[in-house]
Amino acid sequence: MVDKTSIQEAVKTALSKAPERKFKESVDITVNLRNIDMSQPKNRIDETIHLPNGFDNVKIAVLGKGDIVTQAKEVNVDLIIGPEEIER
């Protein structure tokens, strides 16, 4: 098991060793779960993470046809892509 402090220290070290950039960078962290059977409901992860800065302009696209497109139009989805556009 890895504790929170170890992860924070690893991120700080990586950021301090990284060269200076002229743009805003992000940090991606990948977590591998070993010896856990995710097909078992008790082992599944269902969490909501609130990002500190949030999102300013969220855009939603729907790929589909029929009733899904009708429902998407009712809730003012930003972009609707039908099968004919995908096949191009």
C-alpha positions in Angstrom: 0.0 0.0 0.0 1.3 3.4 -0.9 0.6 6.3 1.5 -0.5 9.8 0.5 2.8 11.4 1.6 4.8 9.2 -0.7 2.7 10.2 -3.7 2.9 13.8 -2.9 6.7 13.7 -2.5 7.0 11.8 -5.8 5.0 14.5 -7.6 7.0 17.3 -6.0 10.3 15.6 -7.0 9.1 15.2 -10.6 7.9 18.8 -10.8 11.2 20.1 -9.4 13.3 18.1 -11.8 11.2 19.0 -14.9 12.6 21.8 -17.2 10.8 25.2 -17.2 8.0 25.4 -19.8 6.3 28.4 -21.3 2.8 27.0 -20.9 0.7 25.6 -18.2 1.5 21.9 -17.6 -0.5 19.2 -16.0 0.5 16.1 -14.1 -1.0 12.7 -14.9 -0.9 9.9 -12.3 -1.6 6.3 -13.2 -2.5 3.8 -10.5 -2.2 0.1 -11.2 -4.4 -2.2 -9.0 -2.8 -5.6 -8.5 -4.5 -8.8 -7.3 -7.9 -7.2 -7.2 -10.8 -8.9 -9.0 -12.7 -5.9 -10.5 -15.5 -8.3 -11.6 -16.6 -8.6 -8.0 -19.0 -5.7 -7.1 -17.4 -5.2 -3.7 -14.0 -4.4 -5.4 -15.4 -1.9 -7.8 -14.4 1.8 -7.4 -17.2 4.4 -7.6 -15.9 7.8 -6.6 -16.5 11.3 -7.6 -13.5 13.6 -7.6 -14.0 17.3 -7.5 -11.1 19.1 -9.3 -9.8 22.2 -7.5 -10.1 24.5 -10.5 -13.2 22.9 -12.1 -14.1 23.4 -15.8 -15.1 26.7 -17.3 -16.7 25.6 -20.6 -18.0 22.1 -20.6 -19.1 20.9 -24.1 -21.2 17.7 -24.6 -21.3 15.6 -27.8 -23.7 12.7 -28.5 -23.0 10.0 -31.0 -26.2 8.2 -31.9 -29.5 8.0 -33.7 -33.2 7.7 -33.0 -34.4 8.4 -29.5 -31.0 9.3 -28.2 -30.8 12.2 -30.7 -34.3 13.4 -29.8 -33.3 13.4 -26.1 -30.1 15.2 -26.8 -31.9 17.9 -28.7 -34.3 18.3 -25.7 -31.4 19.1 -23.4 -29.5 21.3 -25.8 -26.4 19.1 -26.3 -23.6 21.1 -28.0 -22.9 18.6 -30.8 -24.9 15.6 -32.2 -23.1 13.2 -34.6 -25.2 10.7 -36.5 -24.2 7.5 -38.2 -24.0 9.2 -41.6 -21.3 11.5 -40.3 -19.3 8.8 -38.8 -19.3 6.7 -42.0 -17.7 9.6 -44.0 
